Amino acid sequence: MAATNFKTENNTFRKLIGNGLTYCIPRFQRDYSWTNEEWEDLWMDLLGTLKAEGEAAHYMGYLVLQSADDKTFDVIDGQQRLTTISIIVLAVLKSIQRLIDAGNDAEANKRRKEQIQQTYVGYLDPVTLVARPKLSLNRNNNNYFQTYLVPLGHLPQRGFRASEHQLRKAFEWFDKRVVEYLKSSTGDEGMRLAKLVEDISDRLFFTVITVTDELNAYKVFETLNARGVRLSATDLLKNYLFSVLDRGGETDHELRNLEDRWEAIVGRLQSENFPDFLRVHWNSRRPFARQADLFKTIRAQVVTPEVVFLLLREMEEDLDTYLALSSPEPSDWSQEDKKLASFLKTFRVRQPFPLLLAAKRMFDAPDFTGLLRATVVISMRFNVIGSYSTAEQERKYNEVAERIAKKDLTTLGSALQAMRSIYPDDTAFRAAFAEKTIRTTDSRNNRVVRFILCALEKHLSGQDYSFTSDAFNIEHVLPQNAPDGWGGFGNDDAEALVYRLGNMTLLEAGANRDLGTVAYDQKRANYEQSGFAITKKLANDNAEWTPERIAAQQNWMATQATSIWRIARLS
């Protein structure tokens, strides 16, 4: 185990829990939260395996465990599923207890109940003769689970947490389902209940990943997340910070304070990914950390309760800025800052975020706006048009952010000079723009092209159009679905040129629909009547539409773009 760091295997519920192994949900894992929807799905899936024509087994997904001895396991991911299956077993035991109380084959059912309890719920330690539960829940739920659910007694309802009420409701919900199951067919009820538990344990199976420590668990999360399986890396980070407080002997007050503030941060992020925010925050104040190294870095540096609460305060300080960059419109930023942040969102460029968090903390409002505008220009030159590798760019942004955080850079001018290496010069940008192809079939690309064309229109005519408006569309002069031989273009030329920036302009929505794939001379007459100066100019400058004219049009656009997206201090 120690030599391999983690192992993976497929296990049924019987193999997982029907032996001398015990499972513990860490004290600071989130509370039980499943509701009717999840209960219904699991129960229907289970019943589906019991039908003669049903599936032989039901896959329960990944279960991530942590253990140093292969005997006692912390449940890092999968606690909701394990808890719910255990509640189903308890609901079956409740029905068996009713049979015993009613004198229905009481001796046989007592033996069944004892055997199921020992196998799936808890057992006597052979050394100490103390009862040991197979599953222990977190600090908020375990007392209710062990005191009321496991003994199958009265379930009190007053004075408990919401998650404890949810445990009770889950038990009551499955208790009803088990009773309905018994009524659905005939035969010895005790035997049918015992067989139900056996079928559950044999037909539900997991992919079990067992790791040796938190760092390996985090690596597992990163690997699975890269494959589209979203797991609770956020919870793992939270649990680590709680464990630091726990080791430091902090009181319940400090623990509750951390939990409330942590959940408030996660709640405000909503659809935003917490580890992404944490990394942006971290890199806005400290040396660069890759996403893959983030947990390792935090674990090495956040080792005392004081540093835990410092990290919490700093995250709270940066959260508003991060949210405003991610979703500009709801923020209280100025209209100019909102507009610039929306441009970064349109580009899907997030590399400047650590820099901008640092600048928001340290710069005055004009310098912050100036730096935000500069990142838009750099993003246009470096990311959108240049399509250069972002690895070095990301490190440079972090380096400048760290220097701002340390007060080495205190003005907009000094920050811009520090970013010179990621600012493509005029010659490189003009050349890249003149050759750029952007496929507008992708929604993001479509918005980017609209943004570029609207900026060119404003530069030419002074008219400021919103690139998100429905009043106009992108007009492909050489049509996207051009018939063979359109305008003398061969098929290869048409395919290569249709998404060149020089082949695109703006046109009113109605006119754009009407033109379709008509010949260029008909399009040209329509372009001459357009309200867009860029489209009129195209018509006036081009009596015909050929590969050479597309190149000439794009060269003109590249020259304009070099003037529009330019940082004077760096050019």
N, C-alpha and C positions, 0 to 999 in steps of 0.2 A: 504493500500500500504506500509506504513512505517513499519508496524508490520511484514509483510511477506517478505520484502526485494526484492522479485521478483515474478512475476506471468507469467503464460504461457497460451495462448489461440490461436485458429485458427481464423484468420480474413480474409475476402475478402478485395480487394483493396477498394471497396465502403465503407466498415465499417471503414477501416483505415483512409481514407482521405475525404470521403463524409460527413463530419460533421464539427463541430467547432474546431477540433483539428488541431494543427500545428506541423510541423516537421522541424527540423534544423540539418543540417550536421555540426558537430563541425568545428570551423574555421580551425583547423589543420589536419582534416582528409585528406586522399590522394585525389588528383584531379580526375575528371571524366576520365575514361580510357577505357571504352568499345569500341569495334571495330565492323567491319562488321560481324565477326563470331558470336559474342554474339547477335547482333541485328537480324541477320538472324535466329538464334536458337529461340529467343523469339518470333519473328513474326510468324514463322512456328508453334510453339507451340500454339500461340493464334489462328491462323487460324484453327488449328486442333480442337479446342473447338467449332468453329462456324459451322462446317460441321454437317449435320443431323446425320451422323453415328459416329461423333467424340466423344472425351471424354467430359464429362459434365463440367470438371474443370481442371485447370492446377496448380500444386503445385510449388510455387516459393521459397520454402526453408525457412530457419530461418531468422527472422528479429529481431535484438537485439536493444532495445530502452532503453533510460534512462530518467526518469522523476521524479520530486519531487511533481508534482501536478496533474498528469493524464490529463493535458491539452496541455502542450508544451513538445515535446519529442525530445531529441537528438538521432540521428541515429548513433548508435555505429557500427552496422554491417548491411549491406544491402543497402548502399547508391547508388551503381551502378544500382541496380534493381529499386529502387524507382524513381531515376532520369530518367531512361529510360522510365518507364511507363508514367511518367509525360510528357516526350517529345512526346510520342505517342499521348496523349490527345491533346497536343498543335498542333501536325500535323493534327489531325482531325478538330480542331478549325480553322486552316488555310484553309482547304477545305470548311468549312461552310462560312468563310469570303468571299471566292471567289464566292460562290453562292449569298451572299448578294450583293457583288459588281456588279454581273451580273444581278441583279434584279430578281433572281430566287426565288420566294416565299419569298421575302426579309423580311417581317414582322415576319413571322413564324420562319425563320432561325435566325433573330436577337434574338428572345426570346430563341431559343434553345442555341445559343451561350452564351448569358448572364447566362442562368441557368447552363450550363456546366462549364463556368468560375467560377461562384460563388461556385459550388459544389466541383470542382476538382483542381482549380488553385489558387483562392484567393477570399477574401470576404471583405466587409466593416465591420470594427469593430463597433458594435452597439452603443458603448459609444463615441469613438473618431471620428467615421466616416472616419478613415484613412484606406486605403486599406492594408490588411494583406495577404501575400502570404501563401499558404498551405505548401509549401516546400521552404526552404532557403538552398542554397548550401554553400560550404566552402569559405574561404576568397579569393581564386584565381578564383573561378567560379561563385560566386553569382551575381556579377555585370553584367556579360555578360548574364546570365540566365534571370535576372529580367529586364534588360534594352533592350535586343534585342529579346530573344525568347518569353517571356511571352506576350509582346505587339503584336507579330505576324507581325512585320514590316521588314524593310530591315536588312539583316544580313551582316554587314561589315566583311572583311576578313584580313585586314592589321593591324599589330601592336598588335596582341593578342598572348596569351600563346598557347602552343600546346594543352592543355586540353580544352581551349575555342574553338579552331578550331574543336576539337573532338565533343563538344556539337553542334556546327553548323552542322557538317557533319551528326551527328545522326539525327538532325531535318530534314535535307534535305533527308536523306535516308528514314526515315519513311513517310515524305511528299509524296515521290514517291510511296511508298507502298500503302498509303491510296488512292491516285489517281487511281492506278491500281485496288485496291479493288472496287472502285466505278464503274469502267468500266467493271468489271467482271459479273455484273448482272444488272437488270433493276428495276425500281421503283422510288419512291420519294427519291431524293438524300439526302435532308436534314434529312428525317426520318431515312434513312439507316445509315447516319453518326452518328446521335444521338444514334441509337441502337448499333452501334459499340462501342461507349464509355460505354454504359450501360453493354454490354456483357463483355467488358474488366474488368470493375469494379466488376462484379458479378462472373466471372469465373477464375480470378487469385486470389489465396489465399496463405497466409503465416502462418507459425507457429511463433507467435509474443511472444518474451520474453521481459518483461519490468522489469527493475531493478531501484534501487534508487540511486546508485552511482557507481563510477568507480570500486571499489573493488568488488562489486557484479557482475558487468559486466565481470571482469576478471575471477571470479569463474565460471561464465557461460561458458566462452571460454574454461577453463580448462576441464569442464565436457563434453562439446561437442567434444573437441579435443580428449579426451580419447575414444570417441565413433566413431572416424574416420572422424568427420566433421571439416575440417580445417578452422578456422576463424582468424580474424585479431587481435590476442592478441598483435602482434608486433605494430600494429597501435594504440592500446589502450595505450601501454607504451609510444609510441611517443607522442600521444596527451596529456598525463599527463605532460610530460616534457615541451612541448610547453605551456601548461597552466601555469606552474610555471613561465616561462619567461614572459608570457602575464600579469600575476598578478604583476610581478616585474617591469612592465612598460618598458620592453626592446624595442629597436627600431626595425624597419623592417630589418635593417642590421644584428642584432644579430639573429633574427628569421630566416632569409634566410641562415645565416651561419650554424645554427643548422640543418636546413632542408637539406642543401647540404651535410653536413658531415654525418648526419644520413643515408641519402639515399645511400651515398657512402659505408658505412659499410654494410647496408643491401644488396646492389648490389654485393659487394665482397663475401658475404656469399653464394650467389646463392642458391644452393639446401640445404645448411645447415639451420637448424631452428634457427631463431634469438633468441627466448627466451632461447634455450639451450645454445647458446653462452653467452648470458647475465648472465645466472646463473653460468656458469663456470667462467666467468670473475669476477663476484661478489664474489664467494666463494674462489677465489684465493687471495683476499685482505681483506676479512671481515669475521665475524663469520658466521657459516653455515646457509644457508637458503634453505629450501625445495622448489621444483618447485611450489608447491601449495601456498607457503607463499611469493614468490618472489615479486609480485606486491605490496602486503601489506608492505613488508619490504622497498622496494624502496620508496613507497609513504610516509612512516614515516621518512625516512632519507634524501631524496632528496627534499628539501623544498625551496631552494633559487636558483636564477640564477647562482650564483658562483658554487654551488654544481652540477648543471646540466652540466655546461661546464667542471667541473672536471671529472665527470662521462664519458663524451664524450671523453676527452683526454685519460683517462685510458683505455677505450674500444679500441680506436685507437692503443694504445701501445700494447695491448694484441692480436689484431686481427691476425697478421701474425703468431704468435705462435699457436693460435687455428686452423687456416687454415692448417698449416703445420702438426699438429697432425691429423687433419681430412682427409687431402689429402696430404700425404708426398711427392709424386713424383714431383709435380710442384714447391716445395719449394726450397729455396737456402740453405737448411741445408746441412751438410756434409753427405757423403754416409752412414756413420755409423749411424748417427741420423735418416736419412730417413729409413734405414733398421729397426731400433728398433721401430720407430713409426709405420711402416707398420705391425709389429708383433702385436702391440696393436689393430690396425685396423682389422687384421685377427681374433683376439680373440673377436672383438666387445666389447672391454673393454674401457670405457670412465671415470671411476671413478677417475683415477689419473690426469685427465686434469687440475683441479684447482692447484694441487701441481706443475705440470710441467710448467704452466703459471708463477707461483710465482718463481720457480727456474730459468726459462729462464731470468727473469728480474734481479735476484739477484746474481746468481752463475756465476763463470767463465765457459768457454766452457767445460773443462774436467770434472768438477763436475756436470754440467748439463747432459752430456753424461752418466756419471756414475749413476746419479739418474734415467735417462730414462731407462738405462739397468736394474736397480734394479726394476723398476715398471713392466718391462716385466717378470722378474723372479717371482715377487710377484703375478702377474696376472696368470702366469702358475700354481703356487702352490695353490693360493687362489681361483681364479675364474674358470679356465679351468678344472683343475683336482679335486680340493677340492669341487667346486660348493657350497661354503659357502654363507650365506646371505651377501649381499653387503651393507646393511644399516650402520652397524658399520664401515665397511671399508671406506665407503664414508666420514663419519664424521671424521675418523682418517686422511685421506688424506687432508681434509679441515683444520683440526687443525694444521697439519704440514705446510700447505701452509700459513696459517695466521701467524704462528711463523716465517716463512721465510720472509714474507712480512714485519714483524715488526723487522727483523734483530735479532731475538732471536736465530735463527739457521742460521749459516753463512757458514757451510761446508757440504760436502757430508756425512762425517762420523756422524755428529750430526743429520742430517736429517734421516739417516738410523736408528740410535738408537731410534729416536722418532717413527719410524714405526714398531718397533719390534713386536707389538701386532697383526699385520695383516700379519706377515710372518710365515706360518705354518712350524714347524720344520721338520728336516729330517725324523724322525720316522713317523710323521703324513702324510707327503707328499708321502713317499715310500708306506705306507699302502694304501693310497687313489689311487695312480697310479696303484698298483697291482690289484685293483678291478675295474678299470675304464672301462666303456662301452661307446663308442661314435658312434652313428648311422651315417654312412657316406652317407646316402641317402640325408641328408640336405647339401646344398652347403657350408655353413659356416663350419659345422662339417668336411666335406671332406677336406677343406683347412687346418683346424687345425690338422687333423691326418697326412696329408702330411707334415706339418711343424714339427710335433713331430718325424715322421719317418726319415725325412732328418737330423734333429738334432742328432738323434741316429746314423745314418750312418756317419755323420761327426765325431762324438765322437769315433766311432769304426775304421774308415779307414782314416780319415783326409780329405776325399773328400767333398767339399762344393757344394751341389746341391741346385738349386733354387726350393723351394717347389711349385712354380707356373708353372714349366716347363711342356710342353706337351709330353716330351720324355719318361715319365714313368707314371705309375698309382699305385694306392693302390691295392695290391693283397690280397684278402681274401682267406686264405688257405682253411678253411671250406667255400665253396662258398656261396655267398649271396642267390642264388637260387638253393641250393643243392637239388638234387632229394632225395626222401625218402630213408633213410637208408644209405646215403653217408658215407663211412668210418666207418660204425657201429654206427653213431650218431643217437639217437632218435630224433623225431621232437621237443620235448621240449628242449633237449640239444642244438640242432642246432639253435633254435630261441634265446636261452639265450646266446650262445657263439659266434655267427657269428660276432658281433660288439665289442667283447672284443679286446683291443689293442694287446694282445698277439696273436690274430688270424690274424693280419695284418702285411704286409711287403711291400717292394717296388719291382716293376718289370717293365722291359722295356715294353713300350706300346704294341708293336707287340706280344711279348710273352704272355702278360697278356690276350690279346684277344684270342690267340690260345688255352690257357689252359682251359678256361671255367670251366666246372664242372667235369673234368676228375678226376680219383682216385689220392690219395695223392702220391703213389709211382711214377706215371708219372709226377706229379707236382714237386716232389723232384728232379728228374733227371734234370728238367729244371732249378730249383732253383740253382743247383750246378754249372750251366753254367752262372749264372747271373753276371753282373758287379757290383752288390751291395753287399758289405761285409756283411750287416745285413741279406740279403737273403741267401747267401752262408752259413753263420753261422747257420741259422735256419735249413737248409737242413742237415748240418753236425751233428748238435746236436740232431736231431729228426728222428729216423728211421721210426716212425709212428706218426700219428696225432690223439690225443685223448684229452678229456677234461683235463687230468692231464698234458699233454705236453703244452697245451695252457696256463695253469696256470703257469707252470715252465718258459715258454718263457716270460710271462708278468712280473713275478718276476724279471727275469734278466733285462728286460727293465726298471723296476722301479728303480733298483739299479743304472743303467746308468743315468736315468733321474735325480736322486737325486744329482749326480755329475755335470750334465750339468746345471740345473736350481738351482743355489745355490749362496747365498750371504755370502761370507766367514765371514764377520764381524758379521753376525747375526746367523751363524751356529756354 
